[in-house]
Amino acid sequence: MSVHPIRSAALSACVVSLLTPAVGASPWTLPRGTVVFQGTFQYQTASREFFEQGPSRNFPLAGRYVGNAFTLGLRAGITDRLELDISLPIRTVSYTSDPVLLAEPAAGSMQSAGDFYRRNIINLSRTATGIGDLYLSARYRIALRPFAFAFGLRVKAPTGYVGPSGTFGDRPRSASEFAMSPERYASPENVRDDVTLGDGQLDLMPELLLGYAFRTRTFLRADLGFNGRFGGAGQQVVGALRAGQSVGSSVVFYAWAQAYLSVTDGRVIGVSVAAQDPDLPASEYLGTRNLLLRDLRLERDLVEVGVGAIVRINRDVELNLGYSRGLWGRNVALTDSLFASIGVRAQVPGLQ
């Protein structure tokens, strides 16, 4: 790195965005001919969720979400101002909960009790494994001093996995339709739920990135973007604030807060069957009387914060460790995330 104090801090700020998926893009682009290979492992867990309004609440039936992803990424400085980025995760997502019996035996039925339970016990536990969304992005740096200023464009594309749906698939199409005939839909063979590797739709997000590096080797960043979501998903305004501090020659500590806020309604993709009282055990559901029916829309809000540290192993290798937690949202789980990432920097003669 350059020995100029401002330039050194700016490059440290660039490294923060280089290795962590949570922190995102940077207004400090890679020099021409520089390539960074990245490998990131992320672990997530949640036992609470946010609905359309109100505070978080427990998943019903002692539910728990666990997800992990290994992401391979590549950043390349095409010119001193233009940088390209590509990343692709292999994901496993899992939701486990207690099984529940919603149907009630019909009066006068000759069906045995054992056969009735086998045919009607509903298990909402699901696991999905596969390739997640492909991310492609480009950033063009407009200025470096006194502020680093860049324009970015990010594309998120699905890779063929099965997208989200309602608890019992895309039918019924509304909560009122379900309420009219619950026995028609609330059967084990109809269970789909929304355990999926992504939203299954295309995103296109232009963004502005602004950064400032102090002589104290502190940096500040602010990002603002509009996430254009196709496939009937709710459009989002995206913003983030980030700060970091270099300590010595090998460590950078950083923190961030970011928000994804929907500004339009997403289409209804099915009915989400939750619980009026999520803390009741399965034995207390008594048919459909504890069920809470919600029209599930392809939209969500999220506000989260995170902290982390980058340790430089040597000139070309850096390790990044971090943690993030959701603070508020709509139609999302309250998730805790841990990640570890390694980045290896190299010079490519053909790009110089």
C-alpha positions as CSV (number, residue, x, y, z in Angstrom):
1,M,0.0,0.0,0.0
2,S,1.0,3.6,-0.5
3,V,2.6,5.3,2.4
4,H,0.5,8.5,1.9
5,P,-1.8,8.6,5.0
6,I,-5.0,9.3,3.1
7,R,-4.3,6.8,0.3
8,S,-3.4,4.1,2.9
9,A,-6.6,4.5,4.7
10,A,-8.5,4.6,1.5
11,L,-7.0,1.2,0.5
12,S,-7.8,-0.2,3.9
13,A,-11.4,0.9,3.4
14,C,-11.4,-0.9,0.0
15,V,-10.3,-4.1,1.7
16,V,-13.3,-4.0,4.0
17,S,-15.7,-4.2,1.1
18,L,-13.4,-6.6,-0.7
19,L,-13.9,-9.5,1.7
20,T,-17.2,-9.3,3.4
21,P,-20.6,-9.8,1.6
22,A,-22.4,-7.8,4.3
23,V,-20.4,-4.7,3.8
24,G,-20.8,-4.5,0.0
25,A,-19.2,-2.3,-2.6
26,S,-16.7,0.4,-2.2
27,P,-16.0,3.8,-3.8
28,W,-12.2,2.9,-3.7
29,T,-11.7,0.7,-6.7
30,L,-8.9,-1.7,-7.3
31,P,-5.9,-0.5,-9.3
32,R,-5.7,-1.7,-12.9
33,G,-4.4,-5.2,-13.3
34,T,-5.1,-6.2,-9.7
35,V,-7.3,-9.2,-9.1
36,V,-8.6,-10.5,-5.7
37,F,-9.8,-14.1,-5.3
38,Q,-12.2,-14.5,-2.4
39,G,-13.7,-17.4,-0.4
40,T,-16.3,-16.7,2.2
41,F,-18.1,-19.0,4.6
42,Q,-21.2,-17.6,6.3
43,Y,-23.4,-19.1,9.0
44,Q,-26.9,-17.8,10.0
45,T,-29.4,-18.8,12.6
46,A,-32.8,-17.5,13.7
47,S,-35.6,-18.5,16.0
48,R,-37.7,-15.3,15.7
49,E,-39.3,-13.4,12.8
50,F,-40.9,-10.1,11.8
51,F,-44.4,-10.0,10.3
52,E,-45.9,-7.0,8.3
53,Q,-45.9,-4.9,11.5
54,G,-45.0,-5.1,15.2
55,P,-42.0,-6.5,17.1
56,S,-40.3,-9.8,16.4
57,R,-42.0,-13.0,17.6
58,N,-40.9,-16.6,18.0
59,F,-41.3,-19.1,15.2
60,P,-44.3,-21.3,15.9
61,L,-43.9,-24.9,16.9
62,A,-40.4,-24.3,18.4
63,G,-39.2,-23.5,14.8
64,R,-35.6,-22.7,14.0
65,Y,-33.8,-21.6,10.9
66,V,-30.2,-22.4,10.1
67,G,-28.4,-21.5,6.9
68,N,-24.8,-21.6,5.6
69,A,-23.1,-20.6,2.4
70,F,-19.7,-20.9,0.8
71,T,-19.2,-18.1,-1.7
72,L,-16.5,-17.9,-4.3
73,G,-15.8,-14.4,-5.6
74,L,-13.6,-12.4,-7.9
75,R,-12.8,-8.7,-8.1
76,A,-10.8,-7.3,-10.9
77,G,-9.4,-3.8,-11.6
78,I,-10.0,-3.3,-15.4
79,T,-8.7,0.3,-15.2
80,D,-7.7,2.5,-12.2
81,R,-11.3,3.7,-12.2
82,L,-13.3,0.7,-13.4
83,E,-13.8,-2.5,-11.3
84,L,-15.8,-5.6,-12.0
85,D,-17.0,-8.1,-9.4
86,I,-18.6,-11.6,-9.6
87,S,-19.7,-13.9,-6.8
88,L,-21.6,-17.2,-6.6
89,P,-22.7,-19.0,-3.4
90,I,-23.4,-22.7,-2.7
91,R,-26.1,-22.6,0.0
92,T,-27.9,-24.9,2.5
93,V,-31.0,-23.5,4.2
94,S,-32.9,-25.5,6.8
95,Y,-36.1,-24.9,8.8
96,T,-37.0,-27.3,11.6
97,S,-40.2,-27.3,13.8
98,D,-42.4,-29.7,15.7
99,P,-45.0,-31.6,13.6
100,V,-48.6,-30.6,14.1
101,L,-52.0,-32.1,13.6
102,L,-54.5,-29.5,12.1
103,A,-57.3,-31.8,10.8
104,E,-60.0,-33.1,13.1
105,P,-61.6,-36.6,12.7
106,A,-64.9,-36.5,10.9
107,A,-67.9,-37.6,13.0
108,G,-68.7,-41.3,12.4
109,S,-65.5,-42.0,10.5
110,M,-64.4,-45.7,10.3
111,Q,-60.8,-44.7,9.9
112,S,-58.5,-46.0,12.7
113,A,-56.8,-43.4,14.9
114,G,-53.3,-44.6,13.8
115,D,-54.2,-44.2,10.1
116,F,-55.8,-40.8,10.7
117,Y,-52.6,-39.5,12.4
118,R,-50.3,-40.9,9.7
119,R,-52.4,-39.2,7.0
120,N,-52.8,-35.9,8.6
121,I,-49.8,-35.0,10.7
122,I,-48.1,-32.0,9.0
123,N,-44.3,-31.6,9.2
124,L,-43.1,-28.1,8.2
125,S,-39.4,-29.0,8.5
126,R,-37.6,-28.4,5.2
127,T,-34.0,-28.3,3.8
128,A,-32.7,-27.0,0.5
129,T,-29.2,-27.2,-0.9
130,G,-27.8,-25.8,-4.1
131,I,-26.4,-22.8,-5.9
132,G,-27.9,-19.5,-4.8
133,D,-28.1,-16.1,-6.7
134,L,-25.4,-15.0,-9.0
135,Y,-24.1,-11.5,-8.3
136,L,-22.5,-9.3,-11.0
137,S,-21.4,-5.7,-10.4
138,A,-19.4,-2.9,-11.9
139,R,-18.1,0.2,-10.2
140,Y,-16.7,3.3,-11.8
141,R,-14.8,5.7,-9.6
142,I,-15.5,9.4,-10.5
143,A,-13.2,11.1,-8.0
144,L,-10.6,10.1,-5.3
145,R,-10.0,13.4,-3.4
146,P,-11.1,15.0,-1.3
147,F,-13.9,12.4,-1.3
148,A,-13.9,9.1,-3.0
149,F,-17.0,9.0,-5.2
150,A,-18.2,6.2,-7.4
151,F,-21.2,4.9,-9.3
152,G,-22.1,1.2,-9.2
153,L,-24.4,-1.1,-10.9
154,R,-25.3,-4.5,-9.4
155,V,-27.2,-7.4,-10.9
156,K,-28.6,-10.3,-8.9
157,A,-29.8,-13.3,-11.1
158,P,-31.4,-16.6,-9.9
159,T,-29.7,-19.8,-11.0
160,G,-32.7,-22.1,-11.5
161,Y,-33.7,-23.1,-7.9
162,V,-37.3,-23.3,-6.8
163,G,-38.5,-19.9,-5.6
164,P,-40.6,-19.1,-2.5
165,S,-44.3,-19.9,-2.2
166,G,-47.0,-20.0,0.5
167,T,-47.1,-22.7,3.2
168,F,-49.2,-24.8,0.9
169,G,-47.9,-23.7,-2.4
170,D,-49.3,-21.1,-4.7
171,R,-52.9,-22.2,-3.9
172,P,-54.9,-20.9,-2.2
173,R,-54.1,-17.5,-3.6
174,S,-55.4,-15.6,-0.6
175,A,-56.1,-16.0,3.1
176,S,-59.9,-15.6,2.5
177,E,-59.8,-18.5,0.0
178,F,-58.0,-20.7,2.6
179,A,-60.5,-19.8,5.3
180,M,-63.4,-20.9,3.2
181,S,-62.1,-24.5,2.9
182,P,-59.1,-25.2,5.2
183,E,-59.4,-29.0,5.0
184,R,-58.9,-28.8,1.2
185,Y,-55.4,-27.2,1.6
186,A,-54.1,-28.1,5.0
187,S,-52.8,-31.6,4.2
188,P,-49.3,-33.0,4.4
189,E,-48.9,-33.5,0.6
190,N,-49.6,-29.8,0.0
191,V,-46.9,-28.4,2.2
192,R,-44.3,-26.3,0.3
193,D,-43.4,-23.5,2.7
194,D,-40.8,-20.8,1.7
195,V,-37.5,-22.6,2.5
196,T,-35.7,-21.6,-0.6
197,L,-32.2,-20.5,-1.8
198,G,-33.4,-17.0,-2.9
199,D,-36.4,-15.0,-4.2
200,G,-36.1,-16.5,-7.7
201,Q,-36.3,-13.2,-9.5
202,L,-33.9,-10.7,-11.1
203,D,-32.6,-7.5,-9.3
204,L,-30.9,-4.5,-10.9
205,M,-29.5,-1.9,-8.5
206,P,-27.8,1.3,-9.5
207,E,-26.0,3.0,-6.5
208,L,-23.9,5.9,-5.5
209,L,-20.9,5.4,-3.1
210,L,-19.2,8.1,-1.2
211,G,-16.1,7.7,1.1
212,Y,-13.7,9.8,3.0
213,A,-10.4,8.7,4.6
214,F,-8.8,10.7,7.4
215,R,-5.1,11.1,8.2
216,T,-5.8,9.2,11.4
217,R,-6.4,6.1,9.2
218,T,-10.1,6.3,9.9
219,F,-12.6,6.0,7.0
220,L,-16.3,6.8,6.6
221,R,-18.6,5.6,3.8
222,A,-22.2,6.2,2.8
223,D,-24.1,4.3,0.1
224,L,-27.4,5.0,-1.5
225,G,-29.1,2.8,-4.2
226,F,-32.4,1.8,-5.7
227,N,-33.0,-1.9,-6.0
228,G,-35.2,-2.5,-9.1
229,R,-36.7,-5.9,-8.5
230,F,-38.4,-7.8,-11.3
231,G,-40.9,-10.6,-11.2
232,G,-43.5,-8.7,-9.3
233,A,-41.2,-8.1,-6.2
234,G,-41.5,-4.9,-4.1
235,Q,-39.0,-2.2,-5.2
236,Q,-36.5,-1.1,-2.5
237,V,-34.5,1.9,-1.5
238,V,-31.1,0.8,-0.1
239,G,-28.8,2.8,2.2
240,A,-25.8,2.1,4.3
241,L,-23.3,3.9,6.7
242,R,-19.9,2.4,7.4
243,A,-16.9,3.3,9.5
244,G,-13.5,1.7,10.1
245,Q,-10.2,2.3,11.9
246,S,-6.8,0.9,11.1
247,V,-4.8,-0.2,14.1
248,G,-1.1,-0.8,13.5
249,S,-0.1,-2.1,10.1
250,S,-2.1,-5.3,10.0
251,V,-5.6,-4.8,11.6
252,V,-8.7,-2.9,10.6
253,F,-11.8,-2.8,12.8
254,Y,-15.0,-1.8,11.2
255,A,-18.8,-1.4,11.8
256,W,-21.8,-0.8,9.6
257,A,-25.6,-0.2,9.5
258,Q,-27.6,-0.8,6.4
259,A,-31.3,-0.8,5.4
260,Y,-33.4,-2.3,2.6
261,L,-36.8,-0.6,2.6
262,S,-39.6,-1.5,0.2
263,V,-41.4,1.4,-1.5
264,T,-43.9,-0.6,-3.6
265,D,-46.0,-3.7,-2.8
266,G,-44.9,-7.1,-4.0
267,R,-47.2,-9.6,-5.6
268,V,-49.0,-12.2,-3.5
269,I,-47.2,-15.6,-3.9
270,G,-49.5,-17.6,-1.6
271,V,-50.8,-17.9,1.9
272,S,-48.4,-18.1,4.9
273,V,-50.0,-20.1,7.7
274,A,-48.5,-19.0,11.1
275,A,-49.9,-19.0,14.6
276,Q,-52.0,-16.6,16.6
277,D,-49.9,-17.6,19.6
278,P,-46.5,-18.9,18.4
279,D,-45.6,-20.1,21.9
280,L,-48.3,-22.7,22.2
281,P,-47.0,-26.3,21.8
282,A,-48.2,-28.5,19.0
283,S,-50.6,-30.4,21.3
284,E,-52.6,-27.2,21.9
285,Y,-53.4,-26.2,18.3
286,L,-56.8,-27.9,18.4
287,G,-57.4,-28.0,14.6
288,T,-57.2,-24.7,12.8
289,R,-58.2,-22.5,15.8
290,N,-54.7,-21.2,16.5
291,L,-53.8,-20.5,12.9
292,L,-53.0,-17.0,11.6
293,L,-53.5,-16.7,7.9
294,R,-51.4,-14.0,6.0
295,D,-51.2,-13.2,2.4
296,L,-47.5,-13.7,1.6
297,R,-46.0,-11.0,-0.6
298,L,-42.8,-10.9,-2.5
299,E,-41.4,-8.0,-0.5
300,R,-39.4,-7.4,2.6
301,D,-37.7,-4.7,4.7
302,L,-34.6,-5.1,6.8
303,V,-32.4,-3.0,9.0
304,E,-29.2,-4.6,10.3
305,V,-25.9,-3.8,12.0
306,G,-22.6,-5.5,12.0
307,V,-19.0,-5.4,13.2
308,G,-15.8,-7.1,12.1
309,A,-12.0,-7.1,11.8
310,I,-9.6,-7.6,9.0
311,V,-6.2,-9.1,9.7
312,R,-3.5,-8.9,7.1
313,I,-1.6,-12.2,7.0
314,N,1.0,-10.9,4.5
315,R,1.1,-8.4,1.6
316,D,-1.3,-10.3,-0.5
317,V,-3.5,-12.3,1.9
318,E,-6.1,-11.0,4.3
319,L,-8.5,-12.7,6.7
320,N,-11.9,-11.1,7.5
321,L,-14.1,-12.1,10.5
322,G,-17.5,-10.5,11.2
323,Y,-20.9,-10.6,12.8
324,S,-24.2,-9.0,11.9
325,R,-27.7,-9.0,13.4
326,G,-31.1,-7.8,12.2
327,L,-32.7,-5.0,14.2
328,W,-36.0,-4.6,12.5
329,G,-37.8,-5.8,9.4
330,R,-40.9,-6.9,7.6
331,N,-41.5,-10.5,6.3
332,V,-38.0,-11.5,7.4
333,A,-36.4,-13.6,10.1
334,L,-34.4,-12.0,12.9
335,T,-31.1,-13.4,11.9
336,D,-27.7,-13.6,13.5
337,S,-24.8,-14.1,11.1
338,L,-21.2,-15.0,11.4
339,F,-18.8,-15.0,8.5
340,A,-15.1,-15.7,7.8
341,S,-13.5,-14.8,4.6
342,I,-10.0,-15.0,3.0
343,G,-8.9,-12.8,0.1
344,V,-5.8,-13.3,-2.1
345,R,-4.5,-10.4,-4.2
346,A,-2.6,-11.0,-7.4
347,Q,-1.4,-9.0,-10.4
348,V,-2.6,-10.1,-13.9
349,P,-0.2,-9.0,-16.6
350,G,-2.9,-9.1,-19.3
351,L,-5.0,-6.5,-17.5
352,Q,-2.1,-4.0,-16.9
